[in-house]
């Protein structure tokens, strides 16, 4: 898939404020400071599309971006550490979970994981929650350029082994770098597959379940 157009549409604090659910949405989420905004900019090829910051917790709303005038890329607030009050964190969590559970056109959630770290309980718990709520997701391991490839490989093996202790099968996962653009083509190809699947499912639903 080639991205030829990407533009910010709006920020929302709840589902009611989001754009009409008339096309596929692919959402990005991860712990604070995992490199989410940089990765979104790398994937789209628009260096200033998502606002980057040295301070965790920069994204505080549900941000919709229109891609190729065809689908929405959604930038969700990070979870975990951020220099905000406990009240604010609770509000973010409620907003995020309501969106993830109720947004009917959400087709996949990309969970960003820093490839330099061992499995974190917060990430594992969040992915377990997605599975329990039957929300499709894939994992994006970020910042693979920050350490030797051998170390990244060992950490990913450890991560997948940890997940297989309680999962029957692993979700799709990709290794990425915002700096070197590694993983971009593989990810775009996967996103194209998701969008084609969404279009087919939508067409079949419109035809009363008959093949398009």
C-alpha positions as CSV (number, residue, x, y, z in Angstrom):
1,X,0.0,0.0,0.0
2,X,1.2,3.5,-0.8
3,X,0.1,6.4,1.3
4,X,-0.4,9.4,-0.8
5,X,-2.5,11.5,1.5
6,X,-2.7,11.9,5.2
7,X,-4.4,14.7,7.2
8,X,-5.5,15.4,10.7
9,X,-9.3,15.4,11.0
10,X,-10.1,16.0,14.7
11,X,-9.5,15.2,18.3
12,X,-12.2,13.7,20.5
13,X,-12.7,13.0,24.2
14,X,-15.4,10.4,23.7
15,X,-17.0,8.2,21.0
16,X,-19.8,10.6,20.4
17,X,-17.3,13.3,19.2
18,X,-15.5,10.9,16.8
19,X,-16.0,11.2,13.1
20,X,-18.9,9.2,11.5
21,X,-18.1,5.4,11.6
22,X,-18.3,5.1,7.9
23,X,-14.9,3.6,7.1
24,X,-12.3,1.3,8.6
25,X,-10.2,2.5,11.5
26,X,-6.8,1.2,12.5
27,X,-5.8,2.4,16.0
28,X,-2.3,2.8,17.6
29,X,-1.7,2.6,21.3
30,X,1.1,1.9,23.7
31,X,2.8,2.8,26.9
32,X,3.8,6.5,27.3
33,X,7.0,7.3,25.5
34,X,7.1,4.1,23.4
35,X,7.6,6.2,20.2
36,X,4.0,6.1,18.9
37,X,3.9,9.5,17.2
38,X,7.3,9.0,15.5
39,X,6.1,5.6,14.2
40,X,2.9,7.0,12.9
41,X,4.8,9.7,11.1
42,X,7.3,7.2,9.6
43,X,4.5,4.9,8.4
44,X,2.5,7.6,6.7
45,X,5.6,9.5,5.4
46,X,4.4,12.7,6.9
47,X,7.0,13.8,9.4
48,X,4.8,16.2,11.3
49,X,1.4,14.4,11.1
50,X,1.4,13.3,14.7
51,X,2.9,15.6,17.3
52,X,6.0,14.2,19.0
53,X,7.3,15.2,22.4
54,X,10.1,14.4,24.8
55,X,7.6,14.3,27.6
56,X,5.3,11.2,28.2
57,X,1.6,11.8,28.0
58,X,1.6,14.2,25.0
59,X,-1.4,12.5,23.4
60,X,-4.4,13.1,25.6
61,X,-7.4,12.6,23.2
62,X,-8.6,10.3,20.4
63,X,-6.9,11.7,17.3
64,X,-8.3,10.8,13.9
65,X,-6.2,11.1,10.7
66,X,-7.7,10.5,7.2
67,X,-5.5,8.3,5.1
68,X,-5.8,8.2,1.3
69,X,-9.3,9.6,1.7
70,X,-10.3,6.0,2.4
71,X,-9.6,5.0,6.1
72,X,-8.8,6.4,9.5
73,X,-5.6,6.0,11.4
74,X,-6.4,6.7,15.1
75,X,-3.8,7.8,17.6
76,X,-4.9,6.9,21.1
77,X,-3.4,8.2,24.4
78,X,-0.6,6.2,25.9
79,X,-1.2,4.1,29.0
80,X,1.0,3.7,32.0
81,X,3.3,6.4,33.3
82,X,2.6,10.0,32.4
83,X,3.0,13.2,34.5
84,X,-0.7,13.7,35.0
85,X,-3.0,13.3,38.0
86,X,-4.5,10.0,39.0
87,X,-7.9,11.5,38.2
88,X,-6.7,12.3,34.7
89,X,-5.3,8.8,34.2
90,X,-8.6,7.2,35.2
91,X,-10.4,9.5,32.8
92,X,-8.0,8.5,30.0
93,X,-8.5,4.8,30.7
94,X,-12.3,5.1,30.6
95,X,-12.1,7.0,27.4
96,X,-9.8,4.5,25.7
97,X,-11.6,1.4,26.8
98,X,-15.0,2.8,25.8
99,X,-13.6,3.6,22.4
100,X,-12.1,0.2,22.0
101,X,-15.2,-1.6,23.0
102,X,-17.8,0.5,21.3
103,X,-16.3,1.8,18.1
104,X,-18.0,-0.4,15.5
105,X,-15.6,0.4,12.6
106,X,-12.4,-0.3,14.6
107,X,-10.8,-3.2,12.7
108,X,-7.5,-3.6,14.4
109,X,-5.5,-2.2,17.3
110,X,-1.7,-1.9,16.9
111,X,-0.1,-2.3,20.4
112,X,3.4,-0.7,20.5
113,X,6.0,-2.4,22.7
114,X,9.5,-1.1,23.3
115,X,11.8,-3.9,21.9
116,X,14.5,-3.1,24.5
117,X,12.5,-4.2,27.5
118,X,11.5,-7.5,29.0
119,X,7.7,-8.3,29.0
120,X,5.9,-5.8,31.2
121,X,2.8,-6.7,33.2
122,X,1.0,-3.6,32.1
123,X,1.4,-4.5,28.4
124,X,0.5,-8.1,29.0
125,X,-2.6,-7.2,31.0
126,X,-3.7,-4.8,28.3
127,X,-3.4,-7.3,25.5
128,X,-5.2,-9.9,27.6
129,X,-8.0,-7.4,28.0
130,X,-8.2,-6.9,24.3
131,X,-8.4,-10.6,23.7
132,X,-11.1,-11.0,26.4
133,X,-13.1,-8.3,24.7
134,X,-12.6,-9.9,21.2
135,X,-10.8,-6.9,19.9
136,X,-8.3,-7.8,17.1
137,X,-4.8,-6.6,17.6
138,X,-1.2,-6.8,16.4
139,X,2.1,-6.0,18.1
140,X,4.6,-3.5,16.9
141,X,8.0,-3.8,18.6
142,X,9.5,-0.3,18.3
143,X,13.1,1.2,18.5
144,X,14.9,-1.9,17.2
145,X,17.7,0.4,16.0
146,X,18.6,1.2,19.5
147,X,20.4,-2.0,20.2
148,X,22.2,-4.9,18.4
149,X,20.0,-7.1,16.3
150,X,21.1,-10.2,18.3
151,X,19.8,-8.6,21.5
152,X,16.5,-7.6,19.9
153,X,16.1,-11.2,18.6
154,X,16.7,-12.6,22.0
155,X,14.2,-10.2,23.7
156,X,11.5,-10.9,21.1
157,X,12.0,-14.6,21.6
158,X,11.6,-14.2,25.3
159,X,8.5,-12.0,24.8
160,X,6.8,-14.5,22.5
161,X,7.7,-17.4,24.8
162,X,6.2,-15.5,27.8
163,X,2.9,-14.9,25.8
164,X,2.7,-18.5,24.8
165,X,2.6,-19.5,28.4
166,X,-1.1,-18.5,28.4
167,X,-2.0,-17.9,24.7
168,X,-2.7,-20.7,22.3
169,X,-1.4,-18.6,19.4
170,X,0.5,-15.4,19.0
171,X,-1.1,-12.3,17.4
172,X,0.8,-10.9,14.3
173,X,3.8,-8.9,15.3
174,X,6.3,-6.7,13.5
175,X,9.7,-5.2,14.2
176,X,10.0,-1.5,13.5
177,X,12.2,1.5,13.7
178,X,11.1,5.1,13.1
179,X,14.7,6.1,12.4
180,X,15.7,3.5,9.8
181,X,12.1,2.9,8.6
182,X,12.6,-0.8,9.1
183,X,9.4,-2.8,9.1
184,X,7.4,-0.1,7.1
185,X,6.7,-2.1,4.0
186,X,5.7,-5.2,5.9
187,X,3.4,-3.2,8.1
188,X,1.8,-1.3,5.2
189,X,1.2,-4.6,3.4
190,X,-0.5,-6.1,6.4
191,X,-2.6,-2.9,6.8
192,X,-3.6,-3.3,3.2
193,X,-4.8,-6.8,3.8
194,X,-6.8,-5.6,6.8
195,X,-8.5,-2.9,4.8
196,X,-9.4,-5.3,2.0
197,X,-10.9,-7.7,4.5
198,X,-12.9,-4.9,6.0
199,X,-14.2,-3.8,2.6
200,X,-15.2,-7.4,1.8
201,X,-17.0,-7.8,5.1
202,X,-18.8,-4.5,4.7
203,X,-19.9,-5.4,1.1
204,X,-21.2,-8.8,2.2
205,X,-23.1,-7.2,5.1
206,X,-24.7,-4.7,2.7
207,X,-25.7,-7.6,0.4
208,X,-27.4,-9.4,3.3
209,X,-24.5,-11.8,3.8
210,X,-24.1,-12.9,0.2
211,X,-20.6,-12.8,-1.3
212,X,-19.8,-9.6,-3.0
